[in-house]
Amino acid sequence: MPKLKPEELETRRQEIIDAARTCFLRSGFHRTTTDEICKQASITPGGLYHYFAGKDEIIAAVIQQQAKSAIDRTRSILDDAGGMRGAFGEVAQQFMGTMNDPNIDDVVRLEIEIWAEGLKNPKLGDLSKEAWALRQDWMETMVRRGAEEGLYNTNDVDARGLASLLTAILLGMRLGKVLWKDDFDLNGAIKAMFMVHSGRLVMEMPGINGILAPKAKVPVKERARAS
């Protein structure tokens, strides 16, 4: 193989990752062979192994690339918006566009396959967990900055808890769209999520304070005296 400059090596490596992602989305990573990836990337098997030791390394690179791309897009929105109030609106539009992308179902199917395999393959499971942890950490950063800029009606915002909830909701909507197809009201679910998050949809729940901040137990002697 001719000696390539570092930037050319990185470009070629990225082309292989993109080709592998295309193959995985089309056939799943179990059924995709390295020969298919080579054909998609227009590279020989020998050339492929110059960049990756095997299919497992390529799968890892695809997982990491997907997480990085998602975070880079969100970070770019935040930088351009100049503040969290505008950024949240831009992120909401990006999310709606992503969820209505005709290719999103193939992406989610690939993620489901990776999650299932990760239950049996600890290395792959850890990779997937780390990739989603990056997304959640970035979500937590957005929530924390929003709290600092007065976006919420209280300064006492549990950034980690809210980021965990939002991540779980986003994952649930992606799964619902794939599993239940037209029976899942995607646009209604997105609208409800943002209404709840913006405080326009609230519910009076008298018992909620006891769940969020359990009352201190009254000592037995005091209860007996009160009765």
KALINSUL-V311796 format. One line per field, one symbol per residue. phi: phi as a letter, one per 20 degrees, with the letter a starting at -180 (. if undefined). psi: psi as a letter, one per 40 degrees, with the letter a starting at -180 (. if undefined). burial: # if it has 24 or more other ideal C-beta (glycine too) atoms within 12 Angstrom, else .. A space follows every 50 residues. Layout:
# KALINSUL-V311796
phi: ???
psi: ???
burial: ???
This chain:
# KALINSUL-V311796
phi: .ffdfgfffffffffffffffgffffcnffefdfffffffelbegfffff dcfrfgffggfffffffffffffffffffffmaffffffffffffffffe ffefffffgffffffffffddgffffffffffffffffffffffffffem fdebeeeefffffffffffffffffgfffdlffeeffffffffffffene cccecgefffffcgfffeggffffffe
psi: hihiidddddddddddddddddddddeiddehidddddddefiidddded didadddddddddddddddddddddddddddeidddddddddddddddde heedddddddddddddddddgdddddddddddddddddddddddddddef dieieghgdddddddddddddddddddddebeehgddddddddddddeee hihhgdedddddghiihhiddddddd.
burial: ...........##.###########...#..#.#.###.##.#....#.. ##..#.###########..##.###.##..#..#..##.###.##..##. ...##.#####.###.##.....#..##..##.##########.##.... ##....#.#..##..##.###.######.......#..##..##..#... ...........................
